[in-house]
Structures are given as C-alpha cells and as structure tokens.
Amino acid sequence: MTHLDEQGRPEPPFAADETATLLGFLEYQRATLEWKCAGLDTAGLRATVGASSMTLGGMLKHLAFVEESWFSEWLHGRDRQPPWDTVDWKADPDWDWHSAADDSPERLRTLWQDAVARSRSLVVEALAEGGLDRPARRGWPDGQAPSLRWILVHMIEEYARHNGHADLIRESVDGLTGE
C-alpha cells in the first residue's frame, strides 16, 4: 500500500527491492514538481527569482523533454517525437526552457504529464526486457550505453536538483514553502 504525505506525494517504500525503491524515489520527485507547480496561472509559471531566467513553466517543459529523451530516445532508441522533433537544438539548445513562455499552463502540465505517463510505460517495458541491467539502445560515441538503473538514478537526480529550484521560485510567487 502506498502512503501519501501531507502534500499527496507517494512516500518511497521503506523496505523494498532495488527496482521498487528507485521507482518510488522517482515518483516522489515527480510528485514534488507537480506540487510546486499546482494551482499556478500563467504569471506564476513565468515567475523568476533573482538573476535567473528559470521558470516553473520552463521546468515543466524541460523535464517533459528530459523524460522523453532518456526513456524513449536513449533507453528504447526511438526517434524524437513532437514537439521535440522540429526544434533546431543546435541553434537554440535552451528552447525547452524559454519557449514555455508561449505555452498555456494547461499545455505545459499536459505536456509534462503525458511525457511522464509514456516514461512509466517505457520503464515497465524495459524492466520486462532485462531488468535494471538492461542497457539503453543508444549510447555514447565510445560505444558505452547506460543501464536502466543508471537512467533512473540520473532522473531522480535531475528532478531533485530542479525541485530545489522550484522551491525558491514557488516561494517567490506566493510564499508556499516546504521541502
């Protein structure tokens, strides 16, 4: 049974196997981002802090792209899908971050939620094909490919780092604080 904390986030299991623990921590981090972005309008998702141009809307779009990139492109070797496939990433490597200002809050949330749902399915597929040791179908130029385990740990780190940014931005918007 999953225990939810006071913000409705699923607590990672206290005693589980490696797969359940990694997936539990990733789901917790995803839920933290969702909590930090909940209820915000366009202005709230476009707010910045200090000298940084980082926004919560940009974070949602960036993490949607990161989900798609690691779980679809790297892990399964699939081609980039819309809206990511038409971007000239060499000309604009931060497109995901700053183009979010052109998207509605609903579009940003849907883009992220859909990417997360696809990622969950792709992880289940990869687990069935070889478990946490299953190598990604794409790798680095030297031929090395990360395992599903490595990708999950990387995604936990990616969310945790950005959730720290999200804390500061959300507090600046309406004073919401916490973890």
N, CA and C of each residue as an Amber inpcrd file, in Angstrom:
protein
   537
   0.8400000  -1.1780000   0.0000000   0.0000000   0.0000000   0.0000000
   0.8880000   1.2460000   0.0000000   0.5820000   2.1920000  -0.8430000
   1.3540000   3.4180000  -0.9370000   0.8680000   4.4170000   0.1050000
   1.8000000   4.9670000   0.8300000   1.4900000   6.0030000   1.8210000
   1.7320000   7.3620000   1.1780000   0.7480000   8.2480000   1.3000000
   0.8860000   9.6010000   0.7580000   1.1990000  10.5620000   1.8940000
   2.1040000  11.5100000   1.6360000   2.4250000  12.5160000   2.6500000
   1.3640000  13.6150000   2.6280000   1.5660000  14.6520000   3.4330000
   0.5560000  15.7180000   3.5660000   0.3390000  16.5120000   2.2740000
   1.2360000  16.4260000   1.3020000   1.0590000  17.0820000   0.0130000
   0.5210000  16.1140000  -1.0470000   0.2440000  14.8800000  -0.6490000
  -0.2850000  13.8970000  -1.5830000   0.7740000  13.1760000  -2.4000000
   2.0240000  13.3010000  -1.9710000   3.1190000  12.6280000  -2.6870000
   3.2910000  11.2100000  -2.1580000   3.5360000  10.2520000  -3.0630000
   3.7490000   8.8780000  -2.5990000   5.1210000   8.7360000  -1.9500000
   5.1150000   8.2890000  -0.7040000   6.3850000   8.0670000   0.0030000
   7.0970000   6.8660000  -0.6210000   8.4040000   6.9790000  -0.8760000
   9.1400000   5.8010000  -1.3630000   9.0580000   4.6860000  -0.3150000
   9.0700000   3.4350000  -0.7570000   8.9700000   2.3360000   0.2100000
  10.1750000   2.3100000   1.1440000   9.9220000   1.9540000   2.4010000
  10.9930000   1.8890000   3.3950000  11.8070000   0.6080000   3.2810000
  11.1850000  -0.4570000   2.8400000  11.8750000  -1.7400000   2.7170000
  11.3390000  -2.4370000   1.4700000  12.0840000  -2.3150000   0.3840000
  11.6590000  -2.9100000  -0.8800000  12.8950000  -3.2990000  -1.6800000
  12.6710000  -3.9710000  -2.7890000  13.7990000  -4.3100000  -3.6370000
  14.3040000  -3.0630000  -4.3590000  15.3900000  -3.2130000  -5.0750000
  16.0390000  -2.0690000  -5.7300000  15.1100000  -1.3860000  -6.7340000
  14.4080000  -2.1510000  -7.5300000  13.5310000  -1.5710000  -8.5420000
  12.4390000  -0.7280000  -7.9050000  11.7510000  -1.2940000  -6.9270000
  10.6710000  -0.5610000  -6.2610000  11.1970000   0.6870000  -5.5480000
  12.3940000   0.5950000  -4.9830000  12.9890000   1.7510000  -4.3030000
  13.3110000   2.8600000  -5.2940000  13.9680000   2.5230000  -6.3960000
  14.3010000   3.5390000  -7.4010000  13.0420000   4.1690000  -7.9820000
  12.0740000   3.3480000  -8.3590000  10.8350000   3.8830000  -8.9240000
  10.0740000   4.7070000  -7.8840000  10.1280000   4.2920000  -6.6290000
   9.4730000   5.0450000  -5.5660000  10.0690000   6.4370000  -5.3960000
  11.3820000   6.5220000  -5.4330000  12.0230000   7.8290000  -5.3000000
  11.7770000   8.7050000  -6.5280000  11.7520000   8.1110000  -7.7190000
  11.4540000   8.9000000  -8.9150000  10.0210000   9.4320000  -8.8600000
   9.0830000   8.6050000  -8.4590000   7.6900000   9.0620000  -8.3600000
   7.5380000  10.1660000  -7.3130000   8.2650000  10.0470000  -6.2200000
   8.2330000  11.0830000  -5.1840000   8.7430000  12.4120000  -5.7370000
   9.8400000  12.3680000  -6.4890000  10.3950000  13.5930000  -7.0670000
   9.4430000  14.1860000  -8.1120000   8.8360000  13.3410000  -8.9290000
   7.8550000  13.8330000  -9.9010000   6.6920000  14.5070000  -9.1830000
   6.2000000  13.8830000  -8.1240000   5.0810000  14.4430000  -7.3630000
   5.4690000  15.7580000  -6.6950000   6.7270000  15.8940000  -6.3170000
   7.1880000  17.1550000  -5.7240000   7.1110000  18.2820000  -6.7480000
   7.5600000  18.0260000  -7.9640000   7.4550000  19.0500000  -9.0090000
   5.9920000  19.4040000  -9.2580000   5.1440000  18.3950000  -9.3320000
   3.7250000  18.6510000  -9.5680000   3.1470000  19.5230000  -8.4540000
   3.5120000  19.2420000  -7.2180000   3.0520000  20.0250000  -6.0710000
   3.5290000  21.4770000  -6.1860000   4.7940000  21.6790000  -6.5550000
   5.3440000  23.0270000  -6.6450000   4.7050000  23.8470000  -7.7600000
   4.1610000  23.1840000  -8.7800000   3.5480000  23.8800000  -9.9110000
   2.0250000  23.9480000  -9.8090000   1.4490000  23.2830000  -8.8170000
  -0.0110000  23.1710000  -8.7000000  -0.6780000  24.5240000  -8.4890000
  -1.7620000  24.7190000  -9.1920000  -2.6040000  25.8910000  -8.9860000
  -2.0730000  27.1990000  -9.5160000  -0.9360000  27.1950000 -10.1750000
  -0.3640000  28.4440000 -10.6660000  -0.9280000  28.8050000 -12.0340000
  -1.1420000  30.0870000 -12.2230000  -1.6000000  30.5950000 -13.5170000
  -0.3880000  30.9190000 -14.3870000  -0.6350000  31.5510000 -15.5140000
   0.4310000  31.8920000 -16.4460000   1.5160000  32.7250000 -15.7680000
   1.1050000  33.7500000 -15.0250000   2.0920000  34.6120000 -14.3560000
   2.9300000  33.8160000 -13.3640000   2.3070000  32.9210000 -12.6150000
   3.0410000  32.1150000 -11.6530000   4.0420000  31.1840000 -12.3100000
   3.6550000  30.6090000 -13.4470000   4.5680000  29.7000000 -14.1440000
   5.6690000  30.4420000 -14.8910000   5.5110000  31.7570000 -15.0630000
   6.5440000  32.5580000 -15.7290000   7.4270000  33.3290000 -14.7620000
   7.1530000  33.2440000 -13.4790000   7.9190000  34.0000000 -12.4750000
   9.3670000  33.5200000 -12.4250000  10.2610000  34.4450000 -12.1520000
  11.6800000  34.1380000 -11.9940000  12.1490000  34.6210000 -10.6270000
  13.3510000  34.1920000 -10.2390000  13.9440000  34.6090000  -8.9740000
  15.3250000  35.1600000  -9.2610000  15.5890000  36.3470000  -8.7450000
  16.9240000  36.9250000  -8.8730000  17.3740000  37.0580000 -10.3160000
  18.6250000  36.7300000 -10.5490000  19.2220000  36.8890000 -11.8810000
  18.8870000  35.7280000 -12.8180000  18.2790000  34.6850000 -12.2950000
  17.9890000  33.5000000 -13.1060000  16.7770000  33.7310000 -14.0090000
  16.8200000  33.1670000 -15.2030000  15.6620000  33.2190000 -16.1040000
  14.8100000  31.9560000 -15.9730000  15.1620000  31.0640000 -15.0650000
  14.4450000  29.8060000 -14.8710000  13.0330000  30.0670000 -14.3470000
  12.0520000  29.3750000 -14.9490000  10.6600000  29.4760000 -14.5190000
  10.1120000  28.0810000 -14.2360000   9.0100000  28.0240000 -13.5040000
   8.3700000  26.7350000 -13.2670000   7.7820000  26.1770000 -14.5590000
   7.2640000  27.0450000 -15.4150000   6.7720000  26.5880000 -16.7160000
   7.9020000  26.0070000 -17.5520000   9.0390000  26.6930000 -17.5670000
  10.1980000  26.1800000 -18.2780000  10.6650000  24.8520000 -17.7010000
  10.5610000  24.7240000 -16.3910000  10.9600000  23.4820000 -15.7320000
  10.0450000  22.3300000 -16.1450000   8.7350000  22.5860000 -16.2030000
   7.8120000  21.5460000 -16.6580000   8.1490000  21.1030000 -18.0800000
   8.3970000  22.0630000 -18.9510000   8.6930000  21.7200000 -20.3410000
  10.0430000  21.0300000 -20.4570000  11.0250000  21.5170000 -19.7380000
  12.3530000  20.8950000 -19.7480000  12.2730000  19.4490000 -19.2620000
  11.5750000  19.2140000 -18.1540000  11.5090000  17.8600000 -17.6170000
  10.6490000  16.9500000 -18.4910000   9.6820000  17.5030000 -19.2040000
   8.9500000  16.7010000 -20.2020000   9.9290000  16.2430000 -21.2790000
  10.7850000  17.1510000 -21.7260000  11.7930000  16.8040000 -22.7350000
  12.7840000  15.7820000 -22.1940000  13.2300000  15.9620000 -20.9700000
  14.1900000  15.0430000 -20.3650000  13.5770000  13.6430000 -20.2240000
  12.3230000  13.5710000 -19.8000000  11.6220000  12.2760000 -19.7250000
  11.6290000  11.6120000 -21.1030000  11.2160000  12.3580000 -22.1120000
  11.1500000  11.8310000 -23.4820000  12.5330000  11.4010000 -23.9660000
  13.5170000  12.2190000 -23.7130000  14.8630000  11.9430000 -24.1920000
  15.4280000  10.6600000 -23.5800000  15.3980000  10.5540000 -22.2610000
  16.0340000   9.4030000 -21.6160000  15.2670000   8.1060000 -21.8010000
  13.9530000   8.1490000 -21.6540000  13.2110000   6.8980000 -21.6780000
  12.8220000   6.4490000 -23.0860000  12.5740000   7.3600000 -23.9760000
  12.2010000   6.9740000 -25.3380000  13.4180000   6.8990000 -26.2550000
  14.1500000   8.0010000 -26.3600000  15.2730000   8.0550000 -27.2950000
  16.4510000   7.1910000 -26.8430000  16.9420000   7.4180000 -25.6310000
  18.1130000   6.6810000 -25.1660000  17.7690000   5.2290000 -24.8570000
  16.8230000   5.0220000 -23.9460000  16.5390000   3.6730000 -23.4710000
  16.0150000   2.7610000 -24.5860000  15.0910000   3.2680000 -25.3900000
  14.4550000   2.4270000 -26.4090000  14.9150000   2.7210000 -27.8350000
  15.7680000   3.7280000 -28.0190000  16.3090000   4.0060000 -29.3480000
  15.2990000   4.5550000 -30.3300000  14.2610000   5.1770000 -29.8260000
  13.2060000   5.6930000 -30.6950000  13.5320000   7.0970000 -31.1800000
  12.9200000   7.4690000 -32.2900000  13.1030000   8.8070000 -32.8490000
  12.4110000   9.8440000 -31.9790000  12.9290000  11.0490000 -32.0380000
  12.3510000  12.1660000 -31.3050000  10.9360000  12.4350000 -31.8230000
  10.0040000  12.6580000 -30.9000000   8.5990000  12.8830000 -31.2230000
   8.2180000  14.3560000 -31.0520000   7.0710000  14.7740000 -31.6120000
   6.5980000  16.1510000 -31.4260000   6.4090000  16.4490000 -29.9460000
   6.6630000  17.6510000 -29.5150000   7.0980000  18.8080000 -30.2960000
   8.6090000  18.9020000 -30.4420000   9.3230000  17.9320000 -29.9040000
  10.7800000  17.9990000 -29.8280000  11.4620000  17.7780000 -31.1810000
  10.7850000  17.1400000 -32.1070000  11.4030000  16.7380000 -33.3700000
  11.5770000  17.8670000 -34.3780000  10.9360000  19.0030000 -34.1760000
  11.0470000  20.1150000 -35.1250000  11.9390000  21.2420000 -34.6230000
  12.5140000  21.0760000 -33.4620000  13.3560000  22.1130000 -32.8540000
  14.7680000  22.0200000 -33.4070000  15.3400000  23.1660000 -33.7430000
  16.7490000  23.2240000 -34.1270000  17.5530000  23.3910000 -32.8340000
  17.8880000  22.2690000 -32.2080000  18.5450000  22.2780000 -30.9090000
  19.9510000  22.8660000 -30.9600000  20.6150000  22.7790000 -32.0940000
  21.9480000  23.3790000 -32.2130000  21.8520000  24.8990000 -32.2020000
  20.8330000  25.4330000 -32.8350000  20.6420000  26.8830000 -32.8660000
  20.1010000  27.4100000 -31.5390000  19.3420000  26.5740000 -30.8340000
  18.6910000  27.0090000 -29.6020000  18.6620000  25.8610000 -28.5870000
  19.7940000  25.5970000 -27.9310000  19.8540000  24.4580000 -27.0090000
  18.9750000  24.5940000 -25.7640000  18.4730000  25.7920000 -25.4780000
  17.5960000  26.0030000 -24.3220000  16.1510000  26.2620000 -24.7380000
  15.7820000  25.7950000 -25.9210000  14.4300000  26.0220000 -26.4390000
  13.3600000  25.5760000 -25.4590000  13.5540000  24.4170000 -24.8530000
  12.5510000  23.8960000 -23.9290000  12.3000000  24.8700000 -22.7740000
  13.3490000  25.5020000 -22.2820000  13.2070000  26.4230000 -21.1570000
  12.4790000  27.7050000 -21.5420000  12.9400000  28.3900000 -22.5690000
  12.3560000  29.7130000 -22.8310000  11.1030000  29.6760000 -23.6940000
  10.8790000  28.6270000 -24.4820000   9.6570000  28.5580000 -25.2890000
   8.4270000  28.2960000 -24.4280000   8.6250000  27.8830000 -23.1960000
   7.4930000  27.6350000 -22.3010000   6.6730000  28.8980000 -22.0550000
   7.2810000  30.0560000 -22.1960000   6.5470000  31.3130000 -22.0080000
   5.4350000  31.4750000 -23.0300000   5.5200000  30.7470000 -24.1540000
   4.4890000  30.8180000 -25.1950000   3.3740000  29.8030000 -24.9850000
   3.5040000  28.9580000 -23.9950000   2.5310000  27.8910000 -23.7440000
   1.6280000  28.2290000 -22.5690000   0.3880000  27.7790000 -22.6450000
  -0.5490000  27.9670000 -21.5330000  -0.1870000  27.0220000 -20.3910000
  -0.6310000  27.3360000 -19.1830000  -0.3990000  26.4200000 -18.0710000
  -0.9520000  25.0210000 -18.3590000  -2.1150000  24.9620000 -18.9880000
  -2.7110000  23.6610000 -19.3080000  -1.8240000  22.8820000 -20.2720000
  -1.3030000  23.5510000 -21.2900000  -0.4240000  22.8930000 -22.2670000
   0.8390000  22.3630000 -21.5920000   1.4360000  23.1640000 -20.7220000
   2.6650000  22.7470000 -20.0360000   2.4150000  21.5460000 -19.1360000
   1.3290000  21.5910000 -18.3780000   1.0220000  20.4690000 -17.4880000
   0.7330000  19.2020000 -18.2880000  -0.0270000  19.3460000 -19.3590000
  -0.3560000  18.1860000 -20.1980000   0.8880000  17.6140000 -20.8530000
   1.7490000  18.4650000 -21.3690000   2.9850000  18.0120000 -21.9990000
   3.8140000  17.1920000 -21.0130000   3.9560000  17.7040000 -19.8040000
   4.7340000  17.0080000 -18.7800000   4.0360000  15.7210000 -18.3350000
   2.7470000  15.7860000 -18.0470000   2.0170000  14.6000000 -17.5920000
   2.0330000  13.5000000 -18.6470000   1.8700000  13.8620000 -19.9100000
   1.9100000  12.8650000 -20.9850000   3.2980000  12.2280000 -21.0990000
   4.3430000  13.0410000 -20.9560000   5.7080000  12.5130000 -21.0180000
   5.9590000  11.5460000 -19.8630000   5.5000000  11.8880000 -18.6800000
   5.6640000  11.0160000 -17.5190000   4.9070000   9.7010000 -17.7320000
   3.6870000   9.7760000 -18.2460000   2.9030000   8.5580000 -18.4880000
   3.6150000   7.6490000 -19.5000000   4.1390000   8.2280000 -20.5800000
   4.8920000   7.4340000 -21.5570000   6.1290000   6.8190000 -20.9200000
   6.8230000   7.5950000 -20.1170000   8.0340000   7.0990000 -19.4600000
   7.7240000   5.9180000 -18.5560000   6.6450000   5.9990000 -17.8120000
   6.2790000   4.8800000 -16.9360000   6.0900000   3.6010000 -17.7500000
   5.3970000   3.7050000 -18.8670000   5.1780000   2.5350000 -19.7300000
   6.4850000   2.0140000 -20.3020000   7.3570000   2.9260000 -20.7060000
   8.6380000   2.5270000 -21.2880000   9.5410000   1.8570000 -20.2590000
   9.4540000   2.2730000 -19.0110000  10.2320000   1.6370000 -17.9470000
   9.7220000   0.2190000 -17.7090000   8.4080000   0.0490000 -17.6640000
   7.8390000  -1.2840000 -17.4880000   8.3030000  -2.2040000 -18.6210000
   8.2810000  -1.6920000 -19.8320000   8.7370000  -2.4610000 -20.9940000
  10.2090000  -2.8610000 -20.8500000  11.0440000  -1.9120000 -20.4480000
  12.4760000  -2.1960000 -20.2980000  12.7300000  -3.1740000 -19.1590000
  11.9900000  -3.0520000 -18.0720000  12.1570000  -3.9930000 -16.9630000
  11.8420000  -5.4150000 -17.4150000  10.8170000  -5.5630000 -18.2440000
  10.4560000  -6.8880000 -18.7520000  11.5120000  -7.4400000 -19.7120000
  12.2720000  -6.5560000 -20.3310000  13.2940000  -6.9610000 -21.3060000
  14.6640000  -7.2230000 -20.6910000  14.8270000  -7.0050000 -19.4160000
  16.1610000  -7.2390000 -18.8460000  16.3880000  -6.6340000 -17.4840000
  15.3630000  -6.0700000 -16.9030000  15.5040000  -5.5090000 -15.5640000
  16.3710000  -4.2610000 -15.5410000  16.8570000  -3.9370000 -14.3750000
  17.6410000  -2.7220000 -14.1900000  18.9560000  -2.7420000 -14.9530000
  19.4460000  -3.9190000 -15.2790000  20.7020000  -4.0320000 -16.0260000
  20.5190000  -3.8240000 -17.5240000  19.2870000  -3.7540000 -17.9890000
  19.0610000  -3.6130000 -19.4280000  19.7530000  -2.3550000 -19.9390000
  20.6260000  -2.5030000 -20.9310000  21.3230000  -1.3190000 -21.4620000
  20.4220000  -0.4990000 -22.3790000  20.6940000   0.7740000 -22.4240000
  19.9900000   1.6580000 -23.3530000  20.3520000   1.2550000 -24.7820000
  19.4450000   1.4930000 -25.6880000  19.7110000   1.1570000 -27.0910000
  20.5980000   2.2020000 -27.7620000  20.6740000   3.3770000 -27.1780000
  21.5980000   4.4050000 -27.6700000  22.6710000   4.6060000 -26.6170000
  23.8480000   4.9470000 -27.0780000  24.9380000   5.1540000 -26.1450000
  25.8200000   6.3040000 -26.5740000  26.9250000   6.4110000 -25.8950000
  27.8940000   7.4580000 -26.1680000  28.7570000   7.0740000 -27.3730000
  29.4810000   8.0300000 -27.9230000  30.3260000   7.7270000 -29.0910000
  31.3350000   6.5980000 -28.8690000  31.7410000   6.3710000 -27.6270000
  32.7110000   5.3000000 -27.3620000  32.0540000   3.9170000 -27.2870000
  30.7430000   3.8600000 -27.5100000  30.0400000   2.5870000 -27.5260000
  29.4080000   2.1870000 -26.2070000  29.7270000   2.8890000 -25.1350000
  29.1210000   2.5710000 -23.8440000  27.6860000   3.0600000 -23.8130000
  26.8290000   2.2830000 -23.1670000  25.4170000   2.6550000 -23.0220000
  25.0340000   2.5430000 -21.5470000  24.2980000   3.5160000 -21.0500000
  23.8720000   3.4380000 -19.6530000  22.8230000   2.3430000 -19.4690000
  22.7650000   1.8070000 -18.2730000  21.7290000   0.8260000 -17.9400000
  20.4560000   1.5570000 -17.5290000  19.3550000   0.8190000 -17.4760000
  18.1150000   1.3930000 -16.9560000  18.3350000   1.8950000 -15.5380000
  19.1030000   1.1690000 -14.7410000  19.4150000   1.5970000 -13.3670000
  20.0520000   2.9920000 -13.3780000  21.0580000   3.1790000 -14.2420000
  21.7590000   4.4690000 -14.3360000  20.7800000   5.5620000 -14.7350000
  19.9200000   5.2800000 -15.7100000  18.9500000   6.2840000 -16.1740000
  17.9890000   6.6590000 -15.0560000  17.5070000   5.6920000 -14.3000000
  16.5990000   6.0000000 -13.1870000  17.2850000   6.8550000 -12.1280000
  18.5100000   6.5080000 -11.7730000  19.2360000   7.3160000 -10.7850000
  19.4610000   8.7240000 -11.3320000  19.8260000   8.8250000 -12.6010000
  20.0230000  10.1380000 -13.2190000  18.7320000  10.9560000 -13.1770000
  17.6010000  10.3300000 -13.4560000  16.3230000  11.0530000 -13.4380000
  15.9530000  11.5080000 -12.0320000  16.2390000  10.6880000 -11.0260000
  15.9990000  11.1130000  -9.6450000  16.8400000  12.3460000  -9.3400000
  18.0980000  12.3100000  -9.7490000  18.9980000  13.4610000  -9.5420000
  18.4970000  14.6850000 -10.2870000  18.0640000  14.5030000 -11.5130000
  17.5740000  15.6280000 -12.3370000  16.3760000  16.3020000 -11.6700000
  15.4190000  15.5090000 -11.2450000  14.2460000  16.0690000 -10.5690000
  14.6240000  16.7150000  -9.2380000  15.4530000  16.0460000  -8.4450000
  15.8150000  16.5910000  -7.1320000  16.4910000  17.9490000  -7.2670000
  17.3940000  18.0620000  -8.2390000  18.0900000  19.3320000  -8.4590000
  17.0940000  20.4280000  -8.8450000  16.2240000  20.1140000  -9.7950000
  15.2590000  21.1280000 -10.2330000  14.1850000  21.4040000  -9.1870000
  13.8710000  20.4170000  -8.3580000  12.9060000  20.6820000  -7.2900000
  13.4560000  21.6730000  -6.2760000  14.7540000  21.7100000  -6.0990000
  15.3550000  22.7480000  -5.2540000  15.1330000  24.1300000  -5.8470000
  15.2950000  24.2300000  -7.1730000  15.0000000  25.4980000  -7.8470000
  13.5160000  25.8330000  -7.7050000  12.6700000  24.8140000  -7.8750000
  11.2160000  25.0210000  -7.8050000  10.8040000  25.5570000  -6.4390000
  11.4510000  25.0930000  -5.3680000  11.1550000  25.6020000  -4.0270000
  11.3150000  27.1200000  -3.9680000  12.4430000  27.5860000  -4.4800000
  12.7240000  29.0270000  -4.4240000  11.7580000  29.8300000  -5.2890000
  11.4870000  29.3280000  -6.4750000  10.5850000  30.0600000  -7.3730000
   9.1820000  30.1000000  -6.7900000   8.6840000  28.9700000  -6.3340000
   7.3280000  28.9420000  -5.7850000   7.2010000  29.8400000  -4.5720000
   8.1880000  29.8420000  -3.7150000   8.1320000  30.7230000  -2.5490000
   8.0560000  32.1820000  -2.9720000   8.7470000  32.5370000  -4.0460000
   8.7130000  33.9220000  -4.5120000   7.3560000  34.2960000  -5.1100000
   6.6180000  33.3200000  -5.6040000   5.3250000  33.5810000  -6.2270000
   4.2500000  33.8460000  -5.1690000   4.1300000  32.9290000  -4.2110000
   3.0080000  33.0650000  -3.2580000   3.3500000  32.6710000  -1.8320000
   4.6320000  32.4840000  -1.5510000   5.0480000  32.1620000  -0.1990000
   4.9670000  30.6930000   0.1760000   4.5170000  29.8370000  -0.7530000
   4.4400000  28.4030000  -0.4550000   5.8400000  27.8610000  -0.2080000
   6.0150000  27.2500000   0.9360000   7.3110000  26.6640000   1.2690000
   7.1250000  25.2200000   1.6720000   8.2180000  24.5470000   1.7650000
   8.2000000  23.1510000   2.1920000   9.1030000  22.3500000   1.3110000
   9.7850000  21.4200000   1.9250000  10.7070000  20.5150000   1.2460000
  11.1540000  21.0400000  -0.0850000
